[in-house]
Amino acid sequence: MTEHDAFVTISGDVVYRQAVVSDAPDMARLSAQLGYSAGETRLAERLGHILTLPDHVILTAEYEGGVIGWIHAHARCLLESEPFAEIAGLIVDRKFRGRGIGRTLVKRCGEWTSSASLGRLRVRMNVNRQEAVSFYEQMGFEPVKTQRVFDKSIRPRLK
């Protein structure tokens, strides 16, 4: 049994497992449903890189051979607080929402958090996505603070 086998479960007709690079086309299609048009090639590159990082996990929900949902979480180590896991992304195909798939993905992510010896699971979201706010509150997440996010483009150095 490999480390990846520990993440494989079957619930009804849905298989929950660790993502693989060949999932990129389905994952890109799902990301577009949230307004993130990453593109298959670029998403595959990112996915391939992230899958090599030991402090990240990407789990999928698969139905009839296609990915219908995914969750990505990673460890966060900050000077001012104890290490925790943070959900970086969660999406379930709109045709499959309301069937417990997102709940199962979050639960599995919580199991990964525990196995990584992290005592807390955090998520950040756009407060305008009221369905997401309600979903996480129903899952037992509690609001901690409200933030504004600022972004600045930085030109990468050529190597």
C-alpha positions in Angstrom: 0.0 0.0 0.0 1.4 3.4 -1.0 0.9 6.7 0.7 -1.5 7.6 -2.1 -3.6 4.5 -1.6 -4.5 5.8 1.9 -6.5 8.6 0.2 -8.6 6.3 -2.0 -12.2 5.7 -0.8 -15.4 4.8 -2.6 -18.7 6.2 -1.6 -21.6 5.0 -3.8 -20.5 5.6 -7.3 -18.0 8.3 -6.4 -14.3 7.5 -5.9 -12.3 9.9 -3.8 -8.6 9.8 -4.5 -5.4 11.9 -4.8 -5.2 13.9 -7.9 -2.9 13.0 -10.8 -1.6 15.2 -13.6 -3.9 13.5 -16.1 -6.8 15.0 -14.2 -5.8 18.5 -15.4 -8.4 18.9 -18.2 -11.3 18.1 -15.9 -9.9 20.2 -13.1 -9.4 23.2 -15.5 -13.1 22.8 -16.7 -14.3 22.8 -13.1 -12.1 25.8 -12.2 -13.7 27.7 -15.1 -17.1 27.2 -13.3 -15.8 29.5 -10.6 -14.4 32.0 -13.0 -10.8 30.9 -13.0 -9.8 30.1 -16.5 -6.4 28.6 -15.9 -6.2 26.6 -19.1 -5.4 22.8 -19.2 -1.7 23.1 -20.0 -1.0 25.7 -17.3 -3.1 23.9 -14.8 -1.3 20.6 -15.6 2.1 22.3 -15.0 1.0 23.7 -11.7 -0.6 20.4 -10.7 2.5 18.5 -11.5 4.6 20.8 -9.4 2.2 20.9 -6.4 1.9 17.1 -6.3 5.6 17.0 -5.5 5.3 19.2 -2.4 4.8 17.2 0.8 2.9 19.9 2.6 0.1 20.0 0.0 -2.7 17.7 -0.8 -5.1 17.6 -3.8 -8.0 15.2 -3.6 -10.5 14.5 -6.3 -14.0 13.1 -6.5 -14.4 11.0 -9.6 -17.6 9.7 -11.2 -17.7 7.4 -14.2 -14.1 8.1 -15.0 -14.3 11.9 -14.8 -13.3 14.3 -12.1 -16.4 16.1 -10.8 -14.8 17.8 -7.8 -11.5 18.6 -6.2 -10.0 20.2 -3.1 -6.5 21.6 -2.6 -5.1 22.3 0.9 -1.6 23.1 2.1 0.2 23.6 5.4 0.7 27.2 6.5 3.6 28.0 8.9 3.5 31.6 10.2 5.6 33.3 12.8 2.7 34.6 14.8 0.6 31.4 15.0 0.7 27.6 15.3 0.9 25.8 11.9 -2.4 25.0 10.3 -3.9 23.7 7.0 -5.6 26.0 4.6 -8.0 25.1 1.9 -6.7 26.8 -1.2 -9.5 25.6 -3.5 -12.7 23.5 -3.6 -15.0 23.0 -6.5 -17.8 20.5 -7.2 -19.3 20.4 -10.7 -22.6 22.4 -10.6 -24.4 19.3 -11.9 -23.4 17.3 -8.8 -23.8 19.9 -6.0 -26.0 19.2 -3.1 -25.1 15.5 -3.0 -22.5 15.6 -0.2 -19.4 15.5 -2.5 -18.1 18.8 -1.2 -18.7 17.7 2.4 -16.8 14.5 1.8 -13.9 16.3 0.2 -13.7 18.7 3.1 -13.9 15.8 5.5 -11.1 14.0 3.7 -9.0 17.2 3.8 -9.6 17.3 7.5 -8.2 13.8 7.8 -5.1 14.9 5.9 -4.8 17.9 8.2 -4.9 15.6 11.2 -2.4 13.1 9.7 -0.1 16.1 9.0 -0.2 16.9 12.7 -1.9 20.3 12.0 -4.5 21.3 14.6 -6.7 23.6 12.5 -8.2 23.8 9.0 -8.9 27.2 7.6 -10.5 28.5 4.5 -10.7 31.9 2.9 -13.4 32.9 0.5 -15.1 35.7 -1.3 -17.8 36.9 1.1 -20.0 37.6 -2.0 -20.2 33.8 -2.5 -23.0 33.4 0.0 -23.5 29.7 -0.9 -19.8 29.0 0.0 -20.2 31.0 3.3 -23.2 28.9 4.2 -21.6 25.7 3.2 -18.5 26.2 5.4 -20.6 27.4 8.3 -22.7 24.2 8.1 -19.5 22.2 8.1 -18.5 23.8 11.5 -16.2 26.5 10.3 -16.5 29.7 12.2 -15.7 33.2 10.9 -12.5 34.6 12.5 -11.9 37.9 10.7 -12.7 39.9 7.6 -9.8 40.9 5.4 -9.2 42.9 2.2 -6.8 41.3 -0.3 -4.3 43.5 -2.1 -2.3 42.4 -5.1 0.8 43.8 -6.8 2.3 42.4 -10.0 6.0 41.7 -9.7 8.2 41.1 -12.7 10.1 37.8 -12.2 13.8 37.8 -12.6 15.2 36.0 -15.5 17.3 33.0 -14.5 
